[in-house]
Amino acid sequence: MVNTGDKLRPIALGSIEELRIIATILLVAFHVIGQPDSGLRLSEDHPARFIVDLGASFRMPAFAFVAGFIYCLRPPTRGSMVSFLRGKVRRIAVPGLIASALFGSVAYLLGTRFGIPPQELWELIFFPYAHFWFLQAVLVMFIVVGLADIALDHRGHWPMFFASLVLALWPPPLPQLFAMPHALQLAPFFIFGVGVYRSWDWVSAHARAIVPLAAVATLLAFSAAFHDYILLNTSPQKGIASSLLLGMSLSVLILLCWPHHPQARKIGRFSFTIYLYHVFATAGTRMGLNALGVDALWIHLPLGTVAGILAPVALHLVLLKVPVIGPLMLGLRTKTGGQNYEPVSQTLTRHTQAIATRAVETKLTGRN
């Protein structure tokens, strides 16, 4: 007889949504606080600055890990690569261009440092800009990893991972075109997500050994950061080595240990819209509070973070009811035309249930 814990343990696969939600919240909080020369303009030695700088080694690596993990739900094949790329352009590139053009135009009208003159908006297609650089980088990873995955018959993820580690640690010179240097730095996390998904049976079977190792690696990364901050009075290092240590270990730790909530996937579906549009709400909240003479961090941080999450969620719900423009801004398929694919959240649920069923059947077979 299989106990309840045995039945539920494989559902930890669903914690990928919790990981995405955590990374999204950290990104919003980071943009509330901003850089030393933007946002709340906190000094380098401020505790809040230390926290957001430490998060830099986790936020974007976690997003890349999630992207690689979800890539495995619908990986391209030799016959589907064109439709795969077309879907990524619709899902990521078009909404990203719209959001970045809106942000750059509004910033230009307000006279802020992120402003882009109308005649230069075309550069958004080719060059990284603000936080939207990640969208270009992840598109590059989808293309390169997808082609390599096809060539290796979807079996070469671990060799690809080690090759990407070498390139990330000793990167060749690359142009800024399509955020290629960023893509190279995030490739190990993306491919690591692919490897964890495809090795999930092994990962879940060895979770008792993996979790302590991941916890120790995470503590080492935190300890090094605290050492730099307390003894050397410097911000945490943002290099690739610290990102590899913290990004991978903490992602695996959350994936395996974070409690899964059944509503997580319903919340996670707003993550992309939050990523695109939270900066409008965080900046607006900050300017509003500044106009009222409020400069207390304990007021700015929670209000800005909540606004940065709820405003894009409200926008998402409104755009769902707007024909043509809504699907373009959200990266969704229109209701007419084309093949009807289930949402990624439903695909993830179906894959999770299949893995859970397979794990329970294996355990039952082993005990009979």
C-alpha positions as CSV (number, residue, x, y, z in Angstrom):
1,M,0.0,0.0,0.0
2,V,1.3,3.5,-0.9
3,N,1.0,6.1,1.7
4,T,-0.2,9.7,1.1
5,G,3.2,11.1,1.1
6,D,4.4,8.8,-1.6
7,K,1.4,9.8,-3.7
8,L,1.9,13.5,-3.3
9,R,5.7,13.7,-3.5
10,P,5.9,13.7,-7.3
11,I,3.6,16.7,-7.4
12,A,6.6,18.8,-6.3
13,L,7.1,19.1,-10.1
14,G,4.3,21.7,-9.8
15,S,6.5,23.9,-7.7
16,I,7.9,25.3,-10.9
17,E,5.0,27.8,-10.8
18,E,5.9,28.8,-7.2
19,L,9.5,29.4,-8.4
20,R,8.3,31.7,-11.2
21,I,6.1,33.6,-8.8
22,I,8.9,34.1,-6.3
23,A,11.2,35.4,-9.1
24,T,8.5,37.7,-10.3
25,I,7.9,39.2,-6.9
26,L,11.7,39.7,-6.4
27,L,11.9,41.5,-9.8
28,V,9.1,43.8,-8.9
29,A,10.6,44.6,-5.5
30,F,13.9,45.3,-7.2
31,H,12.4,47.8,-9.5
32,V,10.6,49.5,-6.6
33,I,14.0,50.0,-4.9
34,G,15.9,50.6,-8.2
35,Q,19.6,51.4,-8.7
36,P,21.7,53.8,-6.8
37,D,20.9,56.4,-9.5
38,S,17.3,55.6,-10.0
39,G,14.2,54.5,-8.1
40,L,14.5,55.2,-4.4
41,R,18.2,56.0,-4.9
42,L,19.3,54.0,-1.9
43,S,23.0,54.1,-1.1
44,E,25.3,51.0,-1.7
45,D,25.5,50.3,2.0
46,H,21.7,50.3,2.7
47,P,20.4,46.9,3.8
48,A,17.7,47.0,1.2
49,R,20.3,47.6,-1.5
50,F,22.2,44.5,-0.2
51,I,19.0,42.3,-0.5
52,V,18.2,43.4,-4.0
53,D,21.8,43.0,-5.1
54,L,21.9,39.6,-3.6
55,G,18.7,38.7,-5.5
56,A,20.5,39.6,-8.8
57,S,22.2,36.3,-8.6
58,F,18.9,34.5,-8.4
59,R,16.1,36.4,-10.2
60,M,17.1,36.1,-13.9
61,P,18.7,32.7,-13.4
62,A,15.5,31.5,-11.9
63,F,13.5,32.8,-14.9
64,A,15.9,31.1,-17.3
65,F,15.6,27.8,-15.3
66,V,11.8,28.1,-15.5
67,A,12.0,28.8,-19.3
68,G,14.1,25.7,-19.8
69,F,11.9,23.6,-17.7
70,I,8.7,24.7,-19.5
71,Y,10.5,24.3,-22.9
72,C,10.4,20.6,-22.3
73,L,6.6,20.6,-22.4
74,R,6.5,21.3,-26.1
75,P,10.1,20.9,-27.5
76,P,10.6,21.4,-31.2
77,T,11.1,18.6,-33.6
78,R,12.5,18.5,-37.1
79,G,9.1,19.0,-38.6
80,S,7.8,21.6,-36.1
81,M,10.8,24.0,-35.7
82,V,9.2,26.7,-37.9
83,S,5.9,26.6,-36.0
84,F,7.8,26.5,-32.7
85,L,9.6,29.7,-33.6
86,R,6.5,31.3,-34.9
87,G,4.8,30.6,-31.5
88,K,7.8,32.1,-29.6
89,V,7.6,35.2,-31.7
90,R,3.9,35.5,-31.0
91,R,4.2,34.6,-27.3
92,I,7.4,36.6,-26.4
93,A,8.7,38.9,-29.1
94,V,5.6,40.8,-30.1
95,P,4.3,41.5,-26.6
96,G,7.9,42.4,-25.6
97,L,8.2,44.9,-28.4
98,I,4.9,46.5,-27.6
99,A,5.6,46.8,-23.9
100,S,9.2,48.1,-24.4
101,A,8.0,50.7,-27.1
102,L,5.3,51.9,-24.7
103,F,7.8,52.1,-21.8
104,G,10.4,53.9,-23.9
105,S,7.9,56.3,-25.3
106,V,6.4,57.2,-21.9
107,A,9.9,57.6,-20.4
108,Y,10.8,59.9,-23.3
109,L,7.7,62.1,-22.6
110,L,8.5,62.2,-18.9
111,G,12.2,63.0,-19.6
112,T,13.6,60.1,-17.7
113,R,16.9,58.2,-18.5
114,F,15.0,55.3,-20.1
115,G,13.4,57.6,-22.7
116,I,13.6,56.6,-26.4
117,P,13.0,59.2,-29.1
118,P,10.4,58.0,-31.7
119,Q,13.0,57.7,-34.5
120,E,15.0,55.3,-32.4
121,L,12.3,52.9,-31.4
122,W,13.3,50.5,-34.2
123,E,16.4,49.7,-32.2
124,L,14.2,47.8,-29.7
125,I,14.0,45.0,-32.3
126,F,17.7,44.3,-32.2
127,F,19.3,45.6,-29.0
128,P,18.7,45.0,-25.3
129,Y,16.8,47.7,-23.4
130,A,15.9,48.0,-19.7
131,H,14.6,44.7,-18.2
132,F,13.2,43.7,-21.6
133,W,16.7,42.4,-22.6
134,F,15.7,39.0,-21.0
135,L,13.0,38.5,-23.7
136,Q,15.7,38.7,-26.5
137,A,18.0,36.5,-24.5
138,V,15.4,33.8,-23.9
139,L,14.4,33.9,-27.6
140,V,18.1,33.3,-28.5
141,M,18.2,30.4,-26.1
142,F,15.0,28.8,-27.5
143,I,16.4,29.0,-31.0
144,V,20.0,27.7,-30.2
145,V,19.0,25.1,-27.7
146,G,16.0,24.0,-29.8
147,L,18.3,23.4,-32.9
148,A,20.9,21.7,-30.8
149,D,18.2,19.6,-29.1
150,I,16.9,18.4,-32.5
151,A,20.4,17.6,-33.7
152,L,21.1,15.5,-30.6
153,D,17.7,13.8,-30.8
154,H,16.6,15.4,-27.5
155,R,19.2,13.3,-25.6
156,G,22.2,15.7,-25.3
157,H,21.0,18.1,-22.6
158,W,23.8,17.3,-20.1
159,P,26.6,17.6,-22.6
160,M,25.0,20.9,-23.7
161,F,24.8,22.0,-20.1
162,F,28.5,21.4,-19.5
163,A,29.4,23.1,-22.7
164,S,27.3,26.1,-21.8
165,L,29.0,26.3,-18.4
166,V,32.4,26.6,-20.1
167,L,31.2,29.3,-22.4
168,A,29.5,31.2,-19.5
169,L,32.7,31.1,-17.4
170,W,35.0,32.0,-20.2
171,P,32.8,33.9,-22.7
172,P,33.9,34.7,-26.2
173,P,33.4,38.3,-27.4
174,L,29.9,38.7,-28.6
175,P,28.0,41.8,-30.0
176,Q,25.1,43.2,-27.9
177,L,22.8,42.2,-30.8
178,F,19.7,40.4,-29.4
179,A,21.3,40.4,-25.9
180,M,23.6,37.6,-26.9
181,P,26.0,38.1,-24.1
182,H,23.1,37.8,-21.6
183,A,21.9,34.7,-23.4
184,L,25.3,33.1,-23.0
185,Q,25.4,33.9,-19.3
186,L,21.9,32.5,-18.7
187,A,22.2,29.4,-21.0
188,P,23.5,27.1,-18.2
189,F,20.4,27.9,-16.1
190,F,18.1,27.3,-19.1
191,I,19.7,24.0,-20.0
192,F,19.9,23.0,-16.4
193,G,16.1,23.4,-16.3
194,V,15.8,21.2,-19.3
195,G,18.0,18.5,-17.6
196,V,16.1,18.6,-14.4
197,Y,12.8,18.2,-16.1
198,R,14.0,15.3,-18.3
199,S,15.8,13.7,-15.3
200,W,12.8,14.2,-13.0
201,D,12.4,10.6,-12.0
202,W,16.1,10.4,-10.9
203,V,15.9,13.8,-9.2
204,S,12.8,13.0,-7.2
205,A,14.2,9.5,-6.3
206,H,17.4,11.1,-5.0
207,A,15.8,14.2,-3.4
208,R,17.0,13.2,0.1
209,A,20.6,13.6,-1.1
210,I,20.0,16.6,-3.4
211,V,18.2,18.8,-1.0
212,P,21.0,18.9,1.6
213,L,23.6,19.6,-1.1
214,A,21.5,22.4,-2.6
215,A,20.9,23.8,0.9
216,V,24.6,23.8,1.7
217,A,25.4,25.5,-1.7
218,T,22.7,28.1,-1.0
219,L,24.1,28.8,2.4
220,L,27.6,29.1,1.0
221,A,26.4,31.7,-1.5
222,F,24.5,33.7,1.2
223,S,27.5,33.4,3.6
224,A,29.9,34.9,0.9
225,A,27.5,37.7,0.3
226,F,27.1,38.5,4.0
227,H,30.9,38.4,4.4
228,D,31.3,41.0,1.6
229,Y,28.6,43.2,3.1
230,I,29.4,43.1,6.8
231,L,33.2,42.9,6.7
232,L,34.1,44.6,3.4
233,N,31.1,46.9,3.2
234,T,30.5,46.0,-0.4
235,S,27.5,44.8,-2.4
236,P,27.2,41.1,-3.2
237,Q,29.2,40.0,-6.2
238,K,27.1,39.7,-9.4
239,G,29.5,37.6,-11.4
240,I,28.6,34.4,-13.2
241,A,30.2,32.1,-10.5
242,S,28.0,33.5,-7.7
243,S,25.0,33.3,-9.9
244,L,25.7,29.7,-10.8
245,L,26.0,28.7,-7.2
246,L,23.0,30.6,-5.9
247,G,20.7,30.4,-9.0
248,M,20.9,26.7,-9.5
249,S,21.0,25.5,-5.9
250,L,18.1,27.8,-4.7
251,S,16.0,26.9,-7.8
252,V,16.3,23.2,-7.1
253,L,15.7,23.8,-3.4
254,I,12.4,25.6,-4.2
255,L,11.4,23.1,-6.8
256,L,11.8,20.2,-4.4
257,C,10.8,21.7,-1.1
258,W,8.5,24.7,-1.5
259,P,4.9,23.7,-0.6
260,H,2.8,23.5,-3.7
261,H,-0.5,25.4,-3.7
262,P,-3.3,24.4,-6.1
263,Q,-3.9,28.0,-7.0
264,A,-0.3,28.7,-8.0
265,R,-0.8,28.0,-11.7
266,K,-3.8,30.4,-11.8
267,I,-1.6,33.1,-10.3
268,G,1.4,32.1,-12.4
269,R,-0.4,32.8,-15.6
270,F,-0.1,36.5,-14.9
271,S,3.7,36.4,-14.5
272,F,4.5,37.4,-18.0
273,T,2.2,40.4,-18.0
274,I,3.6,41.4,-14.6
275,Y,7.1,41.1,-16.1
276,L,6.1,43.4,-19.0
277,Y,4.1,46.1,-17.3
278,H,5.1,46.2,-13.6
279,V,7.5,49.1,-14.2
280,F,4.6,51.4,-15.1
281,A,3.0,50.8,-11.7
282,T,6.1,50.8,-9.6
283,A,7.3,54.1,-11.1
284,G,3.8,55.6,-10.9
285,T,3.5,54.7,-7.3
286,R,6.9,56.1,-6.5
287,M,6.1,59.4,-8.2
288,G,2.8,59.6,-6.5
289,L,4.2,59.0,-3.0
290,N,7.1,61.5,-3.7
291,A,4.5,64.1,-4.7
292,L,2.8,63.6,-1.4
293,G,6.1,64.0,0.4
294,V,6.4,60.3,1.5
295,D,9.9,59.0,1.3
296,A,9.8,56.2,3.9
297,L,11.1,52.9,2.6
298,W,8.6,50.9,4.7
299,I,5.8,52.6,2.8
300,H,7.3,52.7,-0.7
301,L,8.4,49.0,-0.8
302,P,5.1,47.3,0.1
303,L,2.9,49.7,-1.8
304,G,5.1,49.7,-4.9
305,T,5.4,46.0,-4.9
306,V,1.7,45.4,-4.5
307,A,0.9,48.0,-7.2
308,G,3.5,46.4,-9.5
309,I,1.7,43.1,-9.2
310,L,-2.0,44.0,-9.1
311,A,-1.9,46.7,-11.8
312,P,-0.6,44.3,-14.5
313,V,-3.1,41.6,-13.3
314,A,-5.9,44.1,-13.8
315,L,-4.5,45.0,-17.2
316,H,-4.3,41.4,-18.2
317,L,-7.9,40.8,-17.3
318,V,-9.0,43.9,-19.3
319,L,-7.0,42.9,-22.3
320,L,-8.5,39.4,-22.4
321,K,-11.8,41.2,-23.4
322,V,-10.2,43.4,-26.1
323,P,-10.1,41.8,-29.6
324,V,-6.9,41.8,-31.7
325,I,-4.9,44.2,-29.5
326,G,-5.4,42.2,-26.3
327,P,-4.0,38.9,-27.7
328,L,-1.1,40.8,-29.3
329,M,-0.1,42.5,-26.0
330,L,-0.5,39.3,-24.0
331,G,1.0,37.0,-26.5
332,L,-2.1,34.9,-26.8
333,R,-3.7,33.2,-29.7
334,T,-6.8,34.8,-31.2
335,K,-9.9,32.7,-30.9
336,T,-10.3,32.3,-34.6
337,G,-7.9,30.6,-36.9
338,G,-5.0,28.3,-36.4
339,Q,-4.7,25.2,-34.4
340,N,-6.0,25.3,-30.8
341,Y,-3.3,24.5,-28.2
342,E,-4.0,24.1,-24.6
343,P,-2.4,26.7,-22.2
344,V,1.0,25.9,-20.8
345,S,-0.5,25.8,-17.3
346,Q,-2.8,22.9,-18.4
347,T,0.1,21.2,-20.2
348,L,2.1,21.4,-17.0
349,T,-0.8,20.0,-15.0
350,R,-1.2,17.1,-17.4
351,H,2.6,16.3,-17.4
352,T,2.6,16.5,-13.6
353,Q,-0.3,14.1,-13.3
354,A,1.4,11.7,-15.7
355,I,4.7,11.8,-13.7
356,A,2.8,11.3,-10.4
357,T,0.9,8.3,-11.8
358,R,4.1,6.8,-13.2
359,A,5.9,7.2,-9.9
360,V,3.1,5.6,-7.9
361,E,2.8,2.7,-10.4
362,T,6.6,2.1,-10.2
363,K,6.5,2.1,-6.4
364,L,3.5,-0.3,-6.4
365,T,5.3,-2.6,-8.9
366,G,8.4,-2.6,-6.7
367,R,6.5,-3.6,-3.6
368,N,4.5,-6.5,-5.2
